[in-house]
Amino acid sequence: MNALTRTLIPLVAIAAALLALPLTAHGGGADVISDYNDNGQIDRCYTLSEYDAATTLLGEDDPQYGETLDAIQDARLANVVAQEGDPCPAGTPPATGDSPEVDEGGSGGTILAIVLVIAAVGAVGAGLLVRARSGAASQ
């Protein structure tokens, strides 16, 4: 294995790990939003941190998601559990909203982080490639 390959393998591994972090950080929030998108109500129970993640994903002040945010706030009061995976208390009503249409795409910050990581890895890789080529040409 040459020096370029030995250097690039760890960089690619680090980039993959960094790309995975934003995706897992809001996993519970995406589940809450998906639950709401299914039928316009939150049927299952989630932890407070999962509701917080959903609110963060939508942007708590974004009027486009007002009805979804209202359903999340209602669910925080009625459909909350202490730990992920705990069953809902018996007789828990679903939290409803009027519009099931919510964009489940990544947040702007997540997308920006992904683009920056890819650009950094590409720049380092290009620099190493130039360095390896110039070292080989001088020998």
Backbone as numpy.savetxt, mean C-alpha at the origin, in Angstrom:
# Nx Ny Nz CAx CAy CAz Cx Cy Cz
31.49 -15.25 -10.93 30.64 -14.09 -10.93 31.54 -12.85 -10.93
31.27 -11.93 -11.83 32.11 -10.73 -11.89 31.66 -9.70 -10.86
32.44 -8.64 -10.71 32.18 -7.62 -9.68 30.85 -6.91 -9.92
30.50 -6.68 -11.17 29.24 -6.01 -11.49 28.06 -6.85 -11.01
28.07 -8.13 -11.27 26.99 -9.01 -10.86 26.90 -9.09 -9.34
28.05 -9.18 -8.67 28.06 -9.26 -7.20 27.50 -7.98 -6.59
27.65 -6.86 -7.26 27.15 -5.60 -6.74 25.67 -5.42 -7.05
25.25 -5.82 -8.23 23.86 -5.62 -8.64 22.88 -6.53 -7.91
23.26 -7.75 -7.58 22.33 -8.69 -6.93 21.83 -8.12 -5.60
22.70 -7.64 -4.71 22.17 -7.06 -3.47 21.33 -5.80 -3.70
21.71 -4.99 -4.70 20.93 -3.79 -4.99 19.52 -4.13 -5.46
19.40 -5.13 -6.29 18.08 -5.56 -6.76 17.27 -6.12 -5.60
17.90 -6.87 -4.71 17.19 -7.42 -3.54 16.70 -6.29 -2.63
17.54 -5.29 -2.42 17.14 -4.15 -1.58 15.99 -3.38 -2.23
16.08 -3.17 -3.54 15.01 -2.47 -4.25 13.69 -3.22 -4.15
13.74 -4.54 -4.29 12.51 -5.34 -4.19 11.91 -5.23 -2.80
12.75 -5.25 -1.77 12.25 -5.12 -0.39 11.64 -3.75 -0.16
12.28 -2.70 -0.67 11.75 -1.36 -0.52 10.43 -1.17 -1.26
10.30 -1.80 -2.40 9.05 -1.71 -3.15 7.92 -2.42 -2.42
8.23 -3.48 -1.71 7.20 -4.25 -1.02 6.70 -3.54 0.24
7.51 -2.69 0.86 7.12 -2.04 2.10 5.85 -1.19 1.98
5.74 -0.28 1.01 4.52 0.52 0.94 3.29 -0.34 0.65
3.47 -1.42 -0.07 2.33 -2.26 -0.41 1.79 -2.98 0.81
2.65 -3.41 1.71 2.18 -4.13 2.89 1.73 -3.17 3.98
2.20 -1.95 3.96 1.85 -1.02 5.02 0.37 -0.69 5.04
-0.29 -0.73 3.90 -1.71 -0.39 3.83 -2.57 -1.58 3.44
-2.09 -2.79 3.70 -2.85 -3.98 3.33 -4.21 -4.02 3.97
-4.30 -3.73 5.28 -5.57 -3.75 5.97 -6.50 -2.67 5.46
-5.96 -1.50 5.15 -6.78 -0.42 4.63 -7.39 -0.77 3.28
-6.61 -1.42 2.44 -7.13 -1.85 1.14 -8.24 -2.88 1.32
-8.13 -3.72 2.35 -9.18 -4.71 2.62 -10.48 -4.02 3.01
-10.40 -2.98 3.83 -11.60 -2.24 4.24 -12.26 -1.61 3.03
-11.45 -0.97 2.18 -11.99 -0.32 0.98 -12.60 -1.35 0.04
-11.93 -2.47 -0.12 -12.46 -3.54 -0.97 -13.79 -4.06 -0.43
-13.89 -4.20 0.88 -15.13 -4.64 1.51 -16.25 -3.65 1.17
-15.96 -2.37 1.25 -16.95 -1.34 0.93 -17.32 -1.38 -0.56
-16.32 -1.56 -1.42 -16.57 -1.60 -2.87 -17.44 -2.78 -3.27
-17.39 -3.84 -2.51 -18.13 -5.06 -2.83 -19.63 -4.79 -2.94
-20.21 -4.06 -1.98 -21.66 -3.86 -2.01 -22.09 -2.53 -1.39
-21.15 -1.58 -1.23 -21.50 -0.28 -0.68 -21.65 -0.26 0.82
-21.16 -1.29 1.50 -21.17 -1.29 2.96 -20.00 -2.10 3.48
-19.61 -1.83 4.70 -18.52 -2.57 5.34 -19.17 -3.67 6.16
-19.04 -4.90 5.70 -19.73 -6.04 6.31 -18.91 -6.71 7.40
-17.60 -6.66 7.28 -16.74 -7.36 8.24 -16.21 -6.40 9.28
-15.60 -6.93 10.30 -14.99 -6.12 11.35 -13.49 -6.03 11.11
-12.92 -4.88 11.45 -11.49 -4.62 11.27 -10.95 -3.95 12.52
-9.64 -3.93 12.65 -9.01 -3.24 13.77 -8.99 -1.74 13.50
-8.75 -0.97 14.57 -8.66 0.48 14.39 -7.53 0.87 13.45
-6.42 0.12 13.49 -5.30 0.45 12.59 -5.67 0.19 11.14
-6.50 -0.82 10.88 -6.95 -1.07 9.51 -7.87 0.05 9.02
-8.76 0.55 9.90 -9.61 1.69 9.52 -8.75 2.93 9.29
-7.73 3.14 10.13 -6.83 4.28 9.94 -6.10 4.18 8.60
-5.65 2.98 8.25 -4.95 2.79 6.98 -5.87 3.07 5.80
-7.14 2.66 5.91 -8.11 2.93 4.83 -8.34 4.42 4.68
-8.46 5.12 5.80 -8.65 6.57 5.77 -7.43 7.25 5.14
-6.24 6.78 5.46 -5.02 7.33 4.89 -4.97 7.09 3.39
-5.33 5.88 2.96 -5.32 5.57 1.53 -6.25 6.49 0.75
-7.42 6.77 1.31 -8.39 7.60 0.61 -8.08 9.08 0.72
-7.41 9.48 1.76 -7.19 10.90 2.02 -8.38 11.42 2.80
-8.22 11.61 4.09 -9.36 11.87 4.95 -10.11 13.16 4.64
-9.52 14.05 3.86 -10.20 15.30 3.51 -10.67 15.34 2.06
-10.57 14.24 1.36 -10.93 14.21 -0.06 -12.44 14.08 -0.22
-13.12 15.11 -0.72 -14.58 15.06 -0.85 -15.07 13.98 -1.81
-14.21 13.54 -2.73 -14.58 12.49 -3.68 -14.96 11.21 -2.95
-14.37 10.98 -1.80 -14.59 9.74 -1.06 -15.44 9.96 0.19
-16.21 11.05 0.24 -16.97 11.40 1.42 -17.85 10.28 1.95
-18.62 9.65 1.07 -19.53 8.60 1.53 -18.76 7.37 2.01
-17.67 7.06 1.36 -16.84 5.93 1.79 -16.23 6.23 3.15
-15.73 7.45 3.31 -15.14 7.84 4.59 -16.18 7.83 5.70
-17.42 8.25 5.38 -18.49 8.18 6.37 -18.74 6.74 6.80
-18.76 5.83 5.83 -18.97 4.40 6.16 -17.83 3.87 7.02
-16.60 4.31 6.73 -15.45 3.86 7.53 -15.59 4.39 8.96
-15.99 5.66 9.11 -16.15 6.22 10.45 -17.26 5.50 11.22
-18.36 5.18 10.54 -19.44 4.43 11.19 -18.94 3.05 11.62
-18.17 2.41 10.75 -17.67 1.06 11.04 -16.68 1.09 12.20
-15.91 2.18 12.32 -14.98 2.31 13.45 -15.71 2.22 14.79
-16.96 2.66 14.80 -17.74 2.64 16.03 -18.41 1.30 16.28
-18.84 0.64 15.21 -19.64 -0.58 15.38 -18.91 -1.86 14.99
-18.07 -1.81 13.99 -17.45 -3.01 13.42 -15.97 -3.11 13.78
-15.62 -2.88 15.01 -14.21 -2.89 15.40 -13.91 -4.12 16.26
-12.73 -4.67 16.05 -12.25 -5.80 16.85 -10.87 -5.47 17.38
-10.46 -6.17 18.41 -9.17 -5.89 19.04 -8.01 -6.37 18.20
-8.15 -7.56 17.59 -7.07 -8.13 16.78 -7.60 -8.55 15.43
-6.74 -8.46 14.43 -7.10 -8.87 13.08 -7.51 -10.34 13.11
-8.63 -10.66 12.45 -9.10 -12.03 12.39 -10.12 -12.38 13.45
-10.29 -11.51 14.47 -11.33 -11.76 15.47 -12.70 -11.67 14.81
-13.66 -12.48 15.26 -15.01 -12.40 14.68 -15.72 -11.12 15.12
-16.64 -10.66 14.30 -17.45 -9.50 14.66 -18.36 -9.87 15.83
-18.64 -8.90 16.69 -19.60 -9.18 17.75 -20.96 -9.54 17.15
-21.68 -10.41 17.81 -22.99 -10.86 17.31 -23.92 -9.66 17.15
-24.63 -9.64 16.03 -25.60 -8.58 15.77 -25.00 -7.29 15.28
-23.74 -7.31 14.86 -23.10 -6.09 14.36 -23.69 -5.73 13.00
-24.29 -4.54 12.88 -24.85 -4.15 11.58 -23.74 -3.69 10.65
-23.91 -3.89 9.34 -22.89 -3.39 8.42 -22.93 -1.86 8.37
-21.76 -1.27 8.16 -21.67 0.18 7.98 -21.90 0.47 6.51
-22.83 1.36 6.22 -23.21 1.60 4.82 -22.79 2.98 4.34
-22.76 3.12 3.03 -22.52 4.39 2.35 -23.32 4.34 1.07
-23.42 5.45 0.37 -24.26 5.50 -0.82 -23.55 5.14 -2.11
-22.22 5.26 -2.17 -21.51 5.08 -3.43 -20.41 4.04 -3.28
-20.54 2.88 -3.95 -19.49 1.87 -3.85 -18.32 2.10 -4.78
-18.29 3.21 -5.50 -17.21 3.44 -6.46 -16.06 4.17 -5.80
-14.98 3.43 -5.55 -13.79 4.02 -4.96 -12.59 3.53 -5.74
-11.70 4.43 -6.09 -10.48 4.05 -6.77 -9.56 3.36 -5.78
-9.21 2.10 -6.05 -8.35 1.35 -5.16 -6.88 1.46 -5.54
-6.55 2.37 -6.41 -5.16 2.51 -6.83 -4.29 2.96 -5.68
-2.97 2.87 -5.89 -2.04 3.25 -4.85 -2.10 4.75 -4.59
-1.70 5.15 -3.42 -1.67 6.56 -3.10 -0.53 7.22 -3.87
-0.60 8.53 -4.00 0.44 9.25 -4.72 1.81 9.06 -4.09
1.87 9.02 -2.76 3.13 8.84 -2.06 3.75 7.49 -2.34
2.93 6.45 -2.39 3.42 5.10 -2.68 3.97 5.04 -4.10
3.25 5.60 -5.03 3.70 5.58 -6.42 5.01 6.36 -6.57
5.09 7.51 -5.91 6.33 8.30 -5.97 7.50 7.53 -5.38
7.28 6.84 -4.25 8.35 6.05 -3.64 8.83 4.95 -4.58
7.91 4.30 -5.25 8.27 3.23 -6.19 9.09 3.80 -7.34
8.66 4.91 -7.90 9.39 5.53 -9.01 10.79 5.94 -8.57
10.92 6.53 -7.37 12.23 6.95 -6.89 13.17 5.77 -6.66
12.65 4.68 -6.13 13.48 3.49 -5.91 13.96 2.92 -7.24
13.07 2.83 -8.20 13.44 2.31 -9.52 14.50 3.21 -10.17
14.31 4.53 -10.07 15.27 5.47 -10.65 16.64 5.34 -9.96
16.64 5.20 -8.64 17.90 5.07 -7.92 18.63 3.79 -8.29
17.91 2.69 -8.37 18.53 1.42 -8.75 19.07 1.50 -10.18
18.30 2.12 -11.06 18.77 2.27 -12.44 20.02 3.14 -12.53
20.06 4.21 -11.76 21.23 5.09 -11.78 22.47 4.39 -11.23
22.31 3.68 -10.13 23.45 2.95 -9.55 23.91 1.86 -10.52
22.96 1.14 -11.08 23.32 0.09 -12.04 24.05 0.64 -13.26
23.57 1.77 -13.77 24.24 2.39 -14.93 25.64 2.85 -14.56
25.79 3.43 -13.38 27.12 3.86 -12.93 28.08 2.69 -12.80
27.59 1.59 -12.25 28.44 0.41 -12.11 28.80 -0.18 -13.46
27.87 -0.15 -14.39 28.13 -0.67 -15.72 29.22 0.16 -16.42
29.09 1.49 -16.32 30.11 2.37 -16.92 31.46 2.14 -16.28
31.46 2.00 -14.96 32.71 1.77 -14.24 33.35 0.43 -14.64
32.53 -0.61 -14.78 33.06 -1.91 -15.17 33.61 -1.88 -16.59
32.92 -1.20 -17.47 33.38 -1.10 -18.87 34.67 -0.29 -18.97
34.76 0.81 -18.21 35.98 1.62 -18.28 37.15 0.87 -17.65
36.88 0.08 -16.62 37.94 -0.74 -16.00 38.42 -1.83 -16.94
37.50 -2.43 -17.70 37.87 -3.47 -18.64 38.62 -2.88 -19.83
38.27 -1.66 -20.24 38.93 -1.03 -21.38 40.36 -0.62 -21.03
40.60 -0.29 -19.76 41.95 0.14 -19.38 42.91 -1.02 -19.19
42.40 -2.24 -19.13 43.28 -3.39 -18.93 43.79 -3.96 -20.22
